Amino acid sequence: MTITFMAFIFINCNSSSTSKKEVLSLDSLKILIDKHKFYPNKTTYSDEAKTEWDTISGYTKTYYKQNRIMCEGKISIRPQGKFRDSVWIYYSETGLIMKVETYNKDGKVNSRNFTYYNNNKLMSDTYQYFEGDYKNKSTFRFHQLERLYDYNGNLVSEEDKVQNTTEGIK
């Protein structure tokens, strides 16, 4: 059985109900990220990890001690400092995708979290995003879609929770 993961990327998250959504599989995201020409010209080391950074494109990769990838994505530099930009993918020490986050110029737009059983089968897939203007309580809504799987990777339940700041969770 093949499980395809989908990540939703908001192109415009500041408009209330007219947000455009583009749906990409995780394989498509990997291709999208891999198409960047990555020429690391700055490398930093810590006790836990090594980070390579292409200062021209802003693309960054961080590795665990075992030289397996920990996370990858783009960093933009603005007058206020360094900020994550576009799609970021985080991996477990065994190479499984644990989280996918999408950022725009204002910050994190959405995230998708994955947990796994010890047999590397998917246990849960939780996707969170918001719509509307977070400063306007009448238009702001927080969404959380959660899928739970059994030990063999079969879908057990699916739940969509919506939180409106004026009404609470539905």
N, C-alpha and C positions, 0 to 999 in steps of 0.2 A: 504494500500500500504506500503510495506516495502522497505526502502532505505538502501542499503549496501554501506558503505564507504570503500574505498580502500586507503591504505597508501603504498607508494613506498619507499623502503629502498635501498640505494646504498651500495653495499658491497665494491666496489672499485671505488672511485670517482676521482682518479688521472689519470686514463687512459682515453684517448680522446674518442674514439667511441666504445670501447669494454667494457663499464661499465656493470656489471651484475645487473639486477634488480630482486628483490624478491617482490612479491605482497602479501600483507597480509590485511585481512579485519580488521576493528577496533576491532571487537570482538576477532579476533586472537591476536591482539596486547595486549588487556586487559589480555587474558589468558597468553601470553608470559610474561607480567609484573607481573601478579599475581602468577606465578610459583616460583618467587624468594621467598625464605624463608626470611621474613622480621622480624628481631628482633631489634627494635629500642633501642639503648643503649645510645643515646644522643638526648636530646630534648631541643630546644631553643624556646623562646617566644618573640614576639614583640607586639606592640599595635594592629596590624592588623592580625597576623597569628601565628600559632604554626607549628614548623618544627620538624619532627622526622627523625633521621638518623641512619642507621645501618652502623657503622664504619667498619665492617668486609666486607660486600658485596658492600658498597657504595650506596645502595639503599636509596632514600630519598622521603618522603611525606610531603607536606605542606598543612595545613588546614586553611580555613577561620575561623572567630570567631565562627560561628555556628557549627563548627566541621565537615563541609562538605569539601571534598578534593578540593584543589586548583590546585595542580600539583603533578606529581610523575615521578621519573626517577632515573638514576644512576649518581653518582658523582665519578670521579676518582681523585686521588691525585697524582700530579707530582711535580717535584722540583720547577716549576714555580707557583704552587698553586693548587686550586681546579678547576676542569673542568667538565662540563656536558658530559655524555658519553651515547651512545646507544639511545634508544627511550625515549622521554619525552612527556607526555600528560598533557595539561592544560585544566581546567574546569571552567565553569562559576559558579556563586554563586548558581545557580539553578541545577547544576550537569550536564549541557550539555557540551560535548567536544567542546572546542573552537579552539584548536591548537594541532597539533602533529608535533614534530620536531625530526629529526634523526641526531645524532652526531657521528663522528668518532674521532680518536685520534687527528686530525688536527682542529676540530671545527664543526660547523653546516654544514650538507650536504644538507638537504632539509627541507621544512616545508609545512604543510597543514593547512589552516585556514578555519574556519567555522563561518558563521553568520546566525542568526535565526530571523524569524518573532516573534511577541509577542505571537503567538499560538504555539510556539516551533517547527514549521516546518522550514526546511532548506531554507535559502534565497540564500546563495552562498557557494561554495566550491572552494577554490583556492589552487592549488598545485604549489610550486615553487622549482626548483632545478637547478643545473648547471652541465655541463659536460666539460671535458677537463681540461687543466691546466690554472688557472686564471692568471698566470704570462705570458702565451703565447697567445697573442691576436688572432693568427690564429686558435687556437684550442678551445678557451674558448667560451661557449655559455650558456646563461641564459634562462631557460624555465619557462613559466607561463601558466598553464592550469586552466581555470576558467569556472565553471558551475553556471548558474543562474536559480533559481526556482521561480515559482509563489507562491502565498499565501497558496495554497493547497499542495505544495510540488512537483508539476510537473515540469520536466525539461523544461526550456524556451529557453536557449541558451547555447552553448558550444564553447569556443574559446581557441586556442592554440597559444600563442605568443612566438617567439624565438628571442632572442637578441644576435647577433654576434657582438663582439666589433669592428669589422672592417666594418660591413654592417649596423648596427642599428637594430631596431625592424622590424620583418616581420609579 
